[in-house]
Amino acid sequence: KLLCFAVPFHQGLDFSTRNKKLASKKEVMEAPAAVPPAPQLTKEQAKEALSEAIKIFEEPSNMEKLKEKVTEINEKFEDPMARQMNMMMQLLPMVQEMVKEPMSKFGFDQSNFMMGLAQVQMHAMTDEEMKPQVEKLQKALKGEF
């Protein structure tokens, strides 16, 4: 079935373009970017940030906090998908807070943390020393210690 609706025309609405100005190409190009670009890490910087993050991450008090959160999530969620989603939603902010200092030295904050992590992962792909450290962090974000 096809439903038709009668819409009354309101004279107060102005659908014309006579009083409207479109942004010029120059104005669009000069407009400030909504999100500043993430800093670019060299391989040495990525290695340093990763090393410092692992040290912080492995501190017994930090490891205990993460393990407690994992236990809490495992007890609360039976569905594997819900469990995994909550691991990411709850563990990621905890890990971000823990490694905030070493990442901030290289210009990363909460808004671009994931871009920094991606850069570290990219550098680790070609560095045998970094690979196991990155894998350890990735597993921790999934609640695997």
N, CA and C atoms as an extended XYZ file, in Angstrom:
435
Properties=species:S:1:pos:R:3:atomname:S:1:resname:S:1:resid:I:1 pbc="F F F"
N         0.844       -1.181        0.000 N   LYS     1
C         0.000        0.000        0.000 CA  LYS     1
C         0.882        1.235        0.000 C   LYS     1
N         0.422        2.246       -0.675 N   LEU     2
C         1.128        3.497       -0.739 CA  LEU     2
C         0.385        4.508        0.111 C   LEU     2
N         1.097        5.112        1.036 N   LEU     3
C         0.487        6.126        1.888 CA  LEU     3
C         0.917        7.493        1.408 C   LEU     3
N        -0.018        8.387        1.333 N   CYS     4
C         0.277        9.759        0.931 CA  CYS     4
C        -0.062       10.677        2.085 C   CYS     4
N         0.779       11.656        2.279 N   PHE     5
C         0.550       12.636        3.343 CA  PHE     5
C         0.486       14.011        2.707 C   PHE     5
N        -0.446       14.760        3.139 N   ALA     6
C        -0.551       16.137        2.679 CA  ALA     6
C         0.260       16.997        3.639 C   ALA     6
N         1.214       17.741        3.107 N   VAL     7
C         2.048       18.596        3.946 CA  VAL     7
C         1.685       20.035        3.633 C   VAL     7
N         1.212       20.767        4.633 N   PRO     8
C         0.854       22.160        4.371 CA  PRO     8
C         2.095       22.989        4.081 C   PRO     8
N         1.996       23.904        3.159 N   PHE     9
C         3.086       24.800        2.824 CA  PHE     9
C         3.061       25.967        3.790 C   PHE     9
N         4.188       26.221        4.427 N   HIS    10
C         4.291       27.355        5.345 CA  HIS    10
C         5.037       28.477        4.641 C   HIS    10
N         4.401       29.611        4.558 N   GLN    11
C         5.023       30.727        3.859 CA  GLN    11
C         6.255       31.255        4.582 C   GLN    11
N         6.398       30.961        5.858 N   GLY    12
C         7.536       31.459        6.629 CA  GLY    12
C         8.840       30.742        6.311 C   GLY    12
N         8.777       29.604        5.627 N   LEU    13
C         9.996       28.878        5.312 CA  LEU    13
C        10.581       29.393        4.008 C   LEU    13
N        11.886       29.587        3.992 N   ASP    14
C        12.569       30.088        2.810 CA  ASP    14
C        13.441       28.976        2.233 C   ASP    14
N        12.983       28.389        1.138 N   PHE    15
C        13.718       27.317        0.509 CA  PHE    15
C        14.574       27.815       -0.655 C   PHE    15
N        14.607       29.082       -0.889 N   SER    16
C        15.383       29.610       -2.009 CA  SER    16
C        16.843       29.768       -1.604 C   SER    16
N        17.704       29.981       -2.570 N   THR    17
C        19.127       30.177       -2.302 CA  THR    17
C        19.534       31.632       -2.494 C   THR    17
N        18.569       32.527       -2.694 N   ARG    18
C        18.932       33.914       -3.009 CA  ARG    18
C        19.666       34.616       -1.873 C   ARG    18
N        19.385       34.292       -0.619 N   ASN    19
C        20.048       34.955        0.509 CA  ASN    19
C        21.123       34.074        1.158 C   ASN    19
N        21.426       32.990        0.522 N   LYS    20
C        22.402       32.070        1.093 CA  LYS    20
C        23.690       32.114        0.284 C   LYS    20
N        24.830       32.038        1.015 N   LYS    21
C        26.127       32.077        0.367 CA  LYS    21
C        26.808       30.726        0.567 C   LYS    21
N        27.259       30.117       -0.499 N   LEU    22
C        27.994       28.869       -0.407 CA  LEU    22
C        29.467       29.183       -0.150 C   LEU    22
N        30.110       28.348        0.613 N   ALA    23
C        31.525       28.548        0.908 CA  ALA    23
C        32.334       28.364       -0.371 C   ALA    23
N        33.297       29.261       -0.572 N   SER    24
C        34.152       29.145       -1.748 CA  SER    24
C        35.185       28.045       -1.517 C   SER    24
N        35.815       27.621       -2.586 N   LYS    25
C        36.842       26.585       -2.479 CA  LYS    25
C        37.974       27.069       -1.571 C   LYS    25
N        38.333       28.340       -1.679 N   LYS    26
C        39.403       28.912       -0.855 CA  LYS    26
C        39.019       28.860        0.622 C   LYS    26
N        37.767       29.212        0.951 N   GLU    27
C        37.315       29.185        2.339 CA  GLU    27
C        37.343       27.768        2.911 C   GLU    27
N        36.966       26.797        2.096 N   VAL    28
C        36.981       25.408        2.534 CA  VAL    28
C        38.412       24.948        2.778 C   VAL    28
N        39.323       25.286        1.857 N   MET    29
C        40.713       24.861        1.976 CA  MET    29
C        41.410       25.515        3.168 C   MET    29
N        41.032       26.759        3.522 N   GLU    30
C        41.680       27.476        4.622 CA  GLU    30
C        41.030       27.208        5.968 C   GLU    30
N        39.910       26.513        5.978 N   ALA    31
C        39.219       26.223        7.240 CA  ALA    31
C        40.099       25.324        8.103 C   ALA    31
N        40.095       25.553        9.424 N   PRO    32
C        40.916       24.704       10.288 CA  PRO    32
C        40.418       23.265       10.277 C   PRO    32
N        41.341       22.341       10.351 N   ALA    33
C        40.981       20.921       10.371 CA  ALA    33
C        40.276       20.594       11.679 C   ALA    33
N        39.299       19.712       11.616 N   ALA    34
C        38.532       19.342       12.806 CA  ALA    34
C        39.406       18.588       13.805 C   ALA    34
N        40.263       17.723       13.317 N   VAL    35
C        41.141       16.948       14.185 CA  VAL    35
C        42.572       17.145       13.711 C   VAL    35
N        43.450       17.607       14.602 N   PRO    36
C        44.836       17.785       14.167 CA  PRO    36
C        45.467       16.428       13.848 C   PRO    36
N        46.379       16.416       12.902 N   PRO    37
C        46.997       15.134       12.543 CA  PRO    37
C        47.817       14.586       13.714 C   PRO    37
N        47.885       13.275       13.802 N   ALA    38
C        48.654       12.634       14.869 CA  ALA    38
C        50.144       12.794       14.582 C   ALA    38
N        50.948       12.912       15.626 N   PRO    39
C        52.393       12.972       15.412 CA  PRO    39
C        52.877       11.681       14.755 C   PRO    39
N        53.963       11.757       14.039 N   GLN    40
C        54.534       10.583       13.384 CA  GLN    40
C        55.723       10.089       14.201 C   GLN    40
N        55.686        8.826       14.593 N   LEU    41
C        56.755        8.231       15.380 CA  LEU    41
C        57.828        7.639       14.476 C   LEU    41
N        59.074        7.879       14.844 N   THR    42
C        60.156        7.149       14.195 CA  THR    42
C        60.183        5.760       14.826 C   THR    42
N        60.928        4.862       14.228 N   LYS    43
C        61.023        3.513       14.783 CA  LYS    43
C        61.642        3.552       16.183 C   LYS    43
N        62.636        4.396       16.372 N   GLU    44
C        63.288        4.507       17.685 CA  GLU    44
C        62.327        5.065       18.730 C   GLU    44
N        61.524        6.054       18.352 N   GLN    45
C        60.524        6.600       19.283 CA  GLN    45
C        59.481        5.557       19.632 C   GLN    45
N        59.048        4.810       18.640 N   ALA    46
C        58.048        3.761       18.879 CA  ALA    46
C        58.617        2.712       19.830 C   ALA    46
N        59.867        2.366       19.635 N   LYS    47
C        60.534        1.380       20.489 CA  LYS    47
C        60.624        1.902       21.927 C   LYS    47
N        60.969        3.158       22.085 N   GLU    48
C        61.083        3.770       23.413 CA  GLU    48
C        59.721        3.831       24.106 C   GLU    48
N        58.704        4.281       23.386 N   ALA    49
C        57.357        4.371       23.962 CA  ALA    49
C        56.863        2.989       24.371 C   ALA    49
N        57.092        1.997       23.529 N   LEU    50
C        56.661        0.638       23.822 CA  LEU    50
C        57.381        0.088       25.049 C   LEU    50
N        58.668        0.307       25.116 N   SER    51
C        59.462       -0.181       26.247 CA  SER    51
C        58.974        0.427       27.565 C   SER    51
N        58.746        1.739       27.561 N   GLU    52
C        58.256        2.413       28.769 CA  GLU    52
C        56.853        1.940       29.132 C   GLU    52
N        56.016        1.743       28.132 N   ALA    53
C        54.645        1.291       28.377 CA  ALA    53
C        54.645       -0.106       28.984 C   ALA    53
N        55.502       -0.980       28.493 N   ILE    54
C        55.572       -2.349       29.022 CA  ILE    54
C        56.010       -2.328       30.487 C   ILE    54
N        56.989       -1.486       30.821 N   LYS    55
C        57.449       -1.384       32.214 CA  LYS    55
C        56.303       -0.971       33.135 C   LYS    55
N        55.530        0.030       32.707 N   ILE    56
C        54.392        0.508       33.505 CA  ILE    56
C        53.337       -0.580       33.605 C   ILE    56
N        53.081       -1.198       32.492 N   PHE    57
C        52.059       -2.230       32.395 CA  PHE    57
C        52.366       -3.420       33.299 C   PHE    57
N        53.645       -3.759       33.414 N   GLU    58
C        54.052       -4.926       34.193 CA  GLU    58
C        54.186       -4.663       35.694 C   GLU    58
N        54.024       -3.414       36.121 N   GLU    59
C        54.059       -3.136       37.557 CA  GLU    59
C        52.954       -3.952       38.217 C   GLU    59
N        53.277       -4.634       39.334 N   PRO    60
C        52.284       -5.513       39.971 CA  PRO    60
C        50.941       -4.837       40.271 C   PRO    60
N        50.952       -3.604       40.728 N   SER    61
C        49.678       -2.931       41.049 CA  SER    61
C        48.835       -2.707       39.797 C   SER    61
N        49.480       -2.344       38.690 N   ASN    62
C        48.750       -2.136       37.435 CA  ASN    62
C        48.225       -3.458       36.886 C   ASN    62
N        49.052       -4.486       36.929 N   MET    63
C        48.632       -5.797       36.436 CA  MET    63
C        47.452       -6.317       37.260 C   MET    63
N        47.503       -6.102       38.572 N   GLU    64
C        46.421       -6.556       39.452 CA  GLU    64
C        45.107       -5.854       39.118 C   GLU    64
N        45.162       -4.530       38.858 N   LYS    65
C        43.952       -3.775       38.495 CA  LYS    65
C        43.319       -4.356       37.223 C   LYS    65
N        44.160       -4.629       36.237 N   LEU    66
C        43.654       -5.159       34.970 CA  LEU    66
C        43.061       -6.555       35.147 C   LEU    66
N        43.742       -7.386       35.910 N   LYS    67
C        43.236       -8.752       36.135 CA  LYS    67
C        41.910       -8.732       36.890 C   LYS    67
N        41.780       -7.814       37.851 N   GLU    68
C        40.516       -7.685       38.591 CA  GLU    68
C        39.383       -7.292       37.653 C   GLU    68
N        39.670       -6.361       36.747 N   LYS    69
C        38.649       -5.911       35.786 CA  LYS    69
C        38.254       -7.053       34.858 C   LYS    69
N        39.223       -7.837       34.420 N   VAL    70
C        38.939       -8.978       33.542 CA  VAL    70
C        38.054       -9.991       34.267 C   VAL    70
N        38.378      -10.278       35.513 N   THR    71
C        37.578      -11.217       36.302 CA  THR    71
C        36.153      -10.700       36.447 C   THR    71
N        36.025       -9.406       36.726 N   GLU    72
C        34.699       -8.784       36.872 CA  GLU    72
C        33.887       -8.920       35.584 C   GLU    72
N        34.511       -8.647       34.457 N   ILE    73
C        33.824       -8.727       33.162 CA  ILE    73
C        33.447      -10.175       32.849 C   ILE    73
N        34.361      -11.109       33.101 N   ASN    74
C        34.082      -12.529       32.832 CA  ASN    74
C        32.909      -13.035       33.665 C   ASN    74
N        32.804      -12.565       34.913 N   GLU    75
C        31.706      -12.989       35.778 CA  GLU    75
C        30.380      -12.348       35.380 C   GLU    75
N        30.452      -11.142       34.844 N   LYS    76
C        29.243      -10.379       34.531 CA  LYS    76
C        28.632      -10.760       33.180 C   LYS    76
N        29.461      -11.137       32.207 N   PHE    77
C        28.970      -11.389       30.846 CA  PHE    77
C        29.238      -12.830       30.429 C   PHE    77
N        28.169      -13.545       30.106 N   GLU    78
C        28.311      -14.920       29.627 CA  GLU    78
C        28.524      -14.964       28.113 C   GLU    78
N        27.869      -14.053       27.402 N   ASP    79
C        27.965      -14.014       25.950 CA  ASP    79
C        29.385      -13.593       25.536 C   ASP    79
N        30.078      -14.405       24.729 N   PRO    80
C        31.455      -14.087       24.333 CA  PRO    80
C        31.596      -12.738       23.616 C   PRO    80
N        30.614      -12.385       22.786 N   MET    81
C        30.688      -11.105       22.066 CA  MET    81
C        30.556       -9.940       23.036 C   MET    81
N        29.619      -10.035       23.951 N   ALA    82
C        29.433       -8.977       24.951 CA  ALA    82
C        30.666       -8.884       25.837 C   ALA    82
N        31.218      -10.031       26.172 N   ARG    83
C        32.420      -10.060       27.011 CA  ARG    83
C        33.574       -9.351       26.302 C   ARG    83
N        33.797       -9.692       25.044 N   GLN    84
C        34.893       -9.094       24.282 CA  GLN    84
C        34.702       -7.592       24.110 C   GLN    84
N        33.475       -7.184       23.818 N   MET    85
C        33.185       -5.764       23.658 CA  MET    85
C        33.481       -5.009       24.953 C   MET    85
N        33.074       -5.569       26.075 N   ASN    86
C        33.310       -4.918       27.357 CA  ASN    86
C        34.780       -4.919       27.743 C   ASN    86
N        35.510       -5.932       27.328 N   MET    87
C        36.959       -5.931       27.569 CA  MET    87
C        37.577       -4.699       26.915 C   MET    87
N        37.230       -4.484       25.648 N   MET    88
C        37.787       -3.333       24.929 CA  MET    88
C        37.306       -2.022       25.525 C   MET    88
N        36.031       -1.948       25.836 N   MET    89
C        35.462       -0.691       26.340 CA  MET    89
C        35.997       -0.334       27.733 C   MET    89
N        36.320       -1.332       28.540 N   GLN    90
C        36.753       -1.049       29.899 CA  GLN    90
C        38.265       -1.148       30.087 C   GLN    90
N        38.915       -2.055       29.392 N   LEU    91
C        40.360       -2.200       29.549 CA  LEU    91
C        41.135       -1.120       28.803 C   LEU    91
N        40.682       -0.750       27.611 N   LEU    92
C        41.402        0.250       26.820 CA  LEU    92
C        41.579        1.556       27.589 C   LEU    92
N        40.527        2.115       28.191 N   PRO    93
C        40.741        3.358       28.949 CA  PRO    93
C        41.700        3.177       30.127 C   PRO    93
N        41.678        2.010       30.754 N   MET    94
C        42.596        1.750       31.865 CA  MET    94
C        44.045        1.722       31.375 C   MET    94
N        44.283        1.037       30.254 N   VAL    95
C        45.622        0.963       29.691 CA  VAL    95
C        46.068        2.344       29.210 C   VAL    95
N        45.159        3.088       28.579 N   GLN    96
C        45.489        4.443       28.129 CA  GLN    96
C        45.952        5.298       29.304 C   GLN    96
N        45.237        5.216       30.408 N   GLU    97
C        45.588        6.004       31.582 CA  GLU    97
C        46.959        5.595       32.120 C   GLU    97
N        47.218        4.303       32.116 N   MET    98
C        48.498        3.799       32.639 CA  MET    98
C        49.689        4.273       31.806 C   MET    98
N        49.535        4.291       30.492 N   VAL    99
C        50.663        4.640       29.616 CA  VAL    99
C        50.557        6.055       29.055 C   VAL    99
N        49.759        6.859       29.711 N   LYS   100
C        49.553        8.237       29.247 CA  LYS   100
C        50.869        9.018       29.190 C   LYS   100
N        51.684        8.886       30.225 N   GLU   101
C        52.913        9.670       30.293 CA  GLU   101
C        53.899        9.374       29.165 C   GLU   101
N        54.253        8.092       28.939 N   PRO   102
C        55.192        7.862       27.836 CA  PRO   102
C        54.627        8.261       26.470 C   PRO   102
N        53.335        8.092       26.274 N   MET   103
C        52.745        8.475       24.981 CA  MET   103
C        52.684        9.997       24.829 C   MET   103
N        52.450       10.700       25.922 N   SER   104
C        52.355       12.166       25.837 CA  SER   104
C        53.702       12.789       25.492 C   SER   104
N        54.803       12.116       25.833 N   LYS   105
C        56.136       12.624       25.468 CA  LYS   105
C        56.292       12.746       23.964 C   LYS   105
N        55.523       11.946       23.245 N   PHE   106
C        55.622       11.946       21.786 CA  PHE   106
C        54.428       12.636       21.129 C   PHE   106
N        53.632       13.343       21.932 N   GLY   107
C        52.528       14.135       21.386 CA  GLY   107
C        51.187       13.440       21.301 C   GLY   107
N        51.042       12.291       21.934 N   PHE   108
C        49.782       11.562       21.880 CA  PHE   108
C        48.979       11.784       23.149 C   PHE   108
N        47.668       11.842       22.983 N   ASP   109
C        46.755       11.981       24.115 CA  ASP   109
C        45.578       11.034       23.882 C   ASP   109
N        44.532       11.195       24.663 N   GLN   110
C        43.386       10.288       24.558 CA  GLN   110
C        42.735       10.346       23.175 C   GLN   110
N        42.758       11.515       22.549 N   SER   111
C        42.084       11.668       21.258 CA  SER   111
C        42.808       10.960       20.111 C   SER   111
N        44.120       10.785       20.227 N   ASN   112
C        44.853       10.159       19.132 CA  ASN   112
C        45.697        8.966       19.589 C   ASN   112
N        45.381        8.447       20.756 N   PHE   113
C        46.108        7.310       21.329 CA  PHE   113
C        46.122        6.113       20.386 C   PHE   113
N        44.966        5.790       19.814 N   MET   114
C        44.872        4.621       18.945 CA  MET   114
C        45.747        4.786       17.692 C   MET   114
N        45.895        6.011       17.203 N   MET   115
C        46.769        6.244       16.052 CA  MET   115
C        48.225        6.002       16.449 C   MET   115
N        48.576        6.405       17.674 N   GLY   116
C        49.925        6.146       18.172 CA  GLY   116
C        50.181        4.662       18.321 C   GLY   116
N        49.207        3.954       18.859 N   LEU   117
C        49.320        2.505       19.021 CA  LEU   117
C        49.472        1.822       17.658 C   LEU   117
N        48.737        2.300       16.684 N   ALA   118
C        48.826        1.735       15.326 CA  ALA   118
C        50.224        1.956       14.744 C   ALA   118
N        50.811        3.119       15.007 N   GLN   119
C        52.165        3.387       14.512 CA  GLN   119
C        53.186        2.467       15.176 C   GLN   119
N        53.021        2.257       16.483 N   VAL   120
C        53.919        1.344       17.191 CA  VAL   120
C        53.792       -0.055       16.595 C   VAL   120
N        52.565       -0.484       16.322 N   GLN   121
C        52.341       -1.807       15.728 CA  GLN   121
C        52.979       -1.911       14.345 C   GLN   121
N        52.876       -0.849       13.564 N   MET   122
C        53.472       -0.864       12.217 CA  MET   122
C        54.991       -1.009       12.304 C   MET   122
N        55.617       -0.266       13.214 N   HIS   123
C        57.070       -0.374       13.369 CA  HIS   123
C        57.460       -1.758       13.882 C   HIS   123
N        56.636       -2.325       14.738 N   ALA   124
C        56.932       -3.641       15.316 CA  ALA   124
C        56.910       -4.753       14.266 C   ALA   124
N        56.189       -4.527       13.187 N   MET   125
C        56.103       -5.558       12.142 CA  MET   125
C        57.470       -5.862       11.529 C   MET   125
N        58.376       -4.884       11.585 N   THR   126
C        59.704       -5.080       10.992 CA  THR   126
C        60.797       -5.166       12.052 C   THR   126
N        60.405       -5.361       13.308 N   ASP   127
C        61.381       -5.414       14.392 CA  ASP   127
C        61.090       -6.607       15.292 C   ASP   127
N        61.980       -7.580       15.278 N   GLU   128
C        61.766       -8.819       16.028 CA  GLU   128
C        61.741       -8.587       17.538 C   GLU   128
N        62.416       -7.557       18.022 N   GLU   129
C        62.429       -7.256       19.458 CA  GLU   129
C        61.101       -6.660       19.919 C   GLU   129
N        60.474       -5.869       19.058 N   MET   130
C        59.226       -5.200       19.409 CA  MET   130
C        58.005       -6.114       19.294 C   MET   130
N        58.051       -7.071       18.379 N   LYS   131
C        56.883       -7.916       18.107 CA  LYS   131
C        56.282       -8.555       19.363 C   LYS   131
N        57.083       -9.242       20.197 N   PRO   132
C        56.477       -9.886       21.370 CA  PRO   132
C        55.894       -8.888       22.371 C   PRO   132
N        56.492       -7.705       22.443 N   GLN   133
C        55.969       -6.684       23.353 CA  GLN   133
C        54.605       -6.184       22.891 C   GLN   133
N        54.477       -5.953       21.596 N   VAL   134
C        53.198       -5.496       21.039 CA  VAL   134
C        52.141       -6.579       21.202 C   VAL   134
N        52.529       -7.825       20.952 N   GLU   135
C        51.586       -8.938       21.119 CA  GLU   135
C        51.095       -9.030       22.557 C   GLU   135
N        51.983       -8.771       23.498 N   LYS   136
C        51.620       -8.804       24.913 CA  LYS   136
C        50.572       -7.736       25.227 C   LYS   136
N        50.768       -6.537       24.691 N   LEU   137
C        49.787       -5.460       24.900 CA  LEU   137
C        48.457       -5.794       24.243 C   LEU   137
N        48.503       -6.328       23.028 N   GLN   138
C        47.263       -6.678       22.323 CA  GLN   138
C        46.481       -7.741       23.087 C   GLN   138
N        47.185       -8.730       23.615 N   LYS   139
C        46.510       -9.767       24.387 CA  LYS   139
C        45.897       -9.189       25.647 C   LYS   139
N        46.605       -8.289       26.284 N   ALA   140
C        46.088       -7.681       27.508 CA  ALA   140
C        44.804       -6.905       27.239 C   ALA   140
N        44.736       -6.237       26.097 N   LEU   141
C        43.518       -5.500       25.755 CA  LEU   141
C        42.338       -6.431       25.509 C   LEU   141
N        42.640       -7.701       25.246 N   LYS   142
C        41.580       -8.699       25.079 CA  LYS   142
C        41.306       -9.437       26.382 C   LYS   142
N        42.062       -9.081       27.435 N   GLY   143
C        41.867       -9.737       28.725 CA  GLY   143
C        42.648      -11.022       28.870 C   GLY   143
N        43.660      -11.214       28.028 N   GLU   144
C        44.485      -12.421       28.082 CA  GLU   144
C        45.844      -12.064       28.663 C   GLU   144
N        46.143      -12.631       29.819 N   PHE   145
C        47.434      -12.319       30.467 CA  PHE   145
C        48.318      -13.536       30.534 C   PHE   145
